[in-house]
Amino acid sequence: MRAAALVLGVTGGVVGVLATAIMLGFGGFNPSRDVEQAARLLVRGQVAIAFTLLGLVGAALALARPTLGAGLLLMAALGFLTTVSWFAIITTPLFLMAAFFAFLGRKGHATRP
């Protein structure tokens, strides 16, 4: 379970970086943007990258500290979703599944009867 959390979390992180780049690219195509709108878009991109890095850290911690890793992955999924909206359609479910698998992989939880 922990290995699945690691793989899903890393995959979600890579897809998250790509989704953020696409979001920033689509935002840059609009010539009617003023300076304030462009600045807000860049801040959203920076926050999205921060949540993606948080998800990668959570995925790495899923092996050693699965409960902490699951919490970080859950925060990354929800934060990324609120930051990039529709561009999070792939990344958020990957982070959520990784959080679920990390939580199930914690010690003291019987996975088999």
C-alpha positions as a Markdown table, in Angstrom:
| # | Residue | x | y | z |
|---|---|---|---|---|
| 1 | Met | 0.0 | 0.0 | 0.0 |
| 2 | Arg | 2.8 | 2.4 | 0.9 |
| 3 | Ala | 4.6 | 1.8 | -2.4 |
| 4 | Ala | 1.3 | 2.5 | -4.3 |
| 5 | Ala | 1.0 | 5.8 | -2.4 |
| 6 | Leu | 4.6 | 6.7 | -3.4 |
| 7 | Val | 4.0 | 5.9 | -7.1 |
| 8 | Leu | 0.6 | 7.7 | -7.2 |
| 9 | Gly | 2.0 | 10.7 | -5.3 |
| 10 | Val | 5.0 | 11.1 | -7.5 |
| 11 | Thr | 2.8 | 10.7 | -10.6 |
| 12 | Gly | 0.4 | 13.3 | -9.3 |
| 13 | Gly | 3.3 | 15.7 | -8.6 |
| 14 | Val | 4.7 | 15.4 | -12.1 |
| 15 | Val | 1.2 | 15.8 | -13.6 |
| 16 | Gly | 0.7 | 18.8 | -11.2 |
| 17 | Val | 3.7 | 20.6 | -12.5 |
| 18 | Leu | 2.6 | 20.0 | -16.1 |
| 19 | Ala | -1.0 | 21.2 | -15.3 |
| 20 | Thr | 0.4 | 24.3 | -13.7 |
| 21 | Ala | 2.6 | 25.0 | -16.7 |
| 22 | Ile | -0.5 | 24.6 | -19.0 |
| 23 | Met | -2.5 | 26.9 | -16.7 |
| 24 | Leu | 0.1 | 29.6 | -16.9 |
| 25 | Gly | 0.4 | 29.1 | -20.7 |
| 26 | Phe | -3.3 | 29.5 | -21.3 |
| 27 | Gly | -3.4 | 32.5 | -19.0 |
| 28 | Gly | -0.6 | 34.1 | -21.0 |
| 29 | Phe | -2.5 | 33.9 | -24.3 |
| 30 | Asn | -5.1 | 36.5 | -23.3 |
| 31 | Pro | -3.9 | 39.9 | -24.6 |
| 32 | Ser | -6.6 | 41.8 | -22.7 |
| 33 | Arg | -5.0 | 40.9 | -19.3 |
| 34 | Asp | -3.8 | 43.9 | -17.3 |
| 35 | Val | -0.8 | 43.8 | -15.0 |
| 36 | Glu | -2.9 | 43.0 | -11.9 |
| 37 | Gln | -4.6 | 40.0 | -13.5 |
| 38 | Ala | -1.2 | 38.7 | -14.8 |
| 39 | Ala | 0.3 | 39.1 | -11.3 |
| 40 | Arg | -2.6 | 37.1 | -9.7 |
| 41 | Leu | -2.1 | 34.4 | -12.3 |
| 42 | Leu | 1.6 | 34.1 | -11.5 |
| 43 | Val | 0.8 | 34.0 | -7.7 |
| 44 | Arg | -1.7 | 31.2 | -8.4 |
| 45 | Gly | 1.0 | 29.4 | -10.3 |
| 46 | Gln | 3.5 | 29.7 | -7.5 |
| 47 | Val | 1.0 | 28.5 | -4.9 |
| 48 | Ala | 0.1 | 25.5 | -7.2 |
| 49 | Ile | 3.8 | 24.6 | -7.5 |
| 50 | Ala | 4.1 | 24.8 | -3.7 |
| 51 | Phe | 1.1 | 22.4 | -3.2 |
| 52 | Thr | 2.6 | 20.1 | -5.8 |
| 53 | Leu | 5.9 | 20.0 | -3.9 |
| 54 | Leu | 3.9 | 19.4 | -0.7 |
| 55 | Gly | 2.3 | 16.4 | -2.4 |
| 56 | Leu | 5.7 | 15.1 | -3.5 |
| 57 | Val | 7.0 | 15.4 | 0.1 |
| 58 | Gly | 3.9 | 13.6 | 1.3 |
| 59 | Ala | 4.4 | 10.8 | -1.2 |
| 60 | Ala | 8.1 | 10.4 | 0.0 |
| 61 | Leu | 6.9 | 10.3 | 3.6 |
| 62 | Ala | 4.3 | 7.6 | 2.8 |
| 63 | Leu | 7.0 | 4.9 | 3.2 |
| 64 | Ala | 8.4 | 6.0 | 6.6 |
| 65 | Arg | 5.6 | 7.9 | 8.2 |
| 66 | Pro | 2.3 | 7.0 | 6.4 |
| 67 | Thr | -0.1 | 9.0 | 8.6 |
| 68 | Leu | 1.9 | 12.2 | 8.1 |
| 69 | Gly | 2.3 | 11.5 | 4.4 |
| 70 | Ala | -1.4 | 10.9 | 4.0 |
| 71 | Gly | -2.2 | 14.2 | 5.7 |
| 72 | Leu | 0.3 | 16.1 | 3.5 |
| 73 | Leu | -1.1 | 14.4 | 0.4 |
| 74 | Leu | -4.7 | 15.3 | 1.4 |
| 75 | Met | -3.7 | 19.0 | 2.1 |
| 76 | Ala | -1.9 | 19.1 | -1.3 |
| 77 | Ala | -4.9 | 17.6 | -3.1 |
| 78 | Leu | -7.3 | 20.1 | -1.7 |
| 79 | Gly | -5.0 | 23.1 | -2.0 |
| 80 | Phe | -4.1 | 22.3 | -5.6 |
| 81 | Leu | -7.8 | 21.9 | -6.5 |
| 82 | Thr | -8.7 | 25.3 | -5.1 |
| 83 | Thr | -5.7 | 26.9 | -6.7 |
| 84 | Val | -5.9 | 25.7 | -10.3 |
| 85 | Ser | -9.5 | 24.6 | -10.6 |
| 86 | Trp | -10.1 | 22.6 | -13.8 |
| 87 | Phe | -6.4 | 22.0 | -14.4 |
| 88 | Ala | -6.4 | 19.8 | -11.3 |
| 89 | Ile | -8.8 | 17.2 | -12.9 |
| 90 | Ile | -6.0 | 14.6 | -13.0 |
| 91 | Thr | -3.7 | 15.6 | -10.1 |
| 92 | Thr | -6.3 | 15.9 | -7.4 |
| 93 | Pro | -7.6 | 12.3 | -7.7 |
| 94 | Leu | -4.0 | 10.9 | -7.9 |
| 95 | Phe | -3.1 | 12.8 | -4.6 |
| 96 | Leu | -6.4 | 11.6 | -3.0 |
| 97 | Met | -5.8 | 8.0 | -3.9 |
| 98 | Ala | -2.2 | 8.2 | -2.7 |
| 99 | Ala | -3.4 | 9.7 | 0.6 |
| 100 | Phe | -5.9 | 6.8 | 1.0 |
| 101 | Phe | -3.3 | 4.2 | 0.2 |
| 102 | Ala | -0.8 | 5.8 | 2.6 |
| 103 | Phe | -3.4 | 5.9 | 5.3 |
| 104 | Leu | -4.2 | 2.2 | 4.8 |
| 105 | Gly | -0.6 | 1.3 | 4.9 |
| 106 | Arg | 0.1 | 2.6 | 8.4 |
| 107 | Lys | 1.3 | 0.2 | 11.1 |
| 108 | Gly | -1.3 | -1.2 | 13.3 |
| 109 | His | -3.9 | -1.4 | 10.5 |
| 110 | Ala | -4.7 | -4.9 | 9.5 |
| 111 | Thr | -4.8 | -5.2 | 5.7 |
| 112 | Arg | -5.4 | -8.9 | 5.7 |
| 113 | Pro | -7.4 | -11.0 | 8.2 |
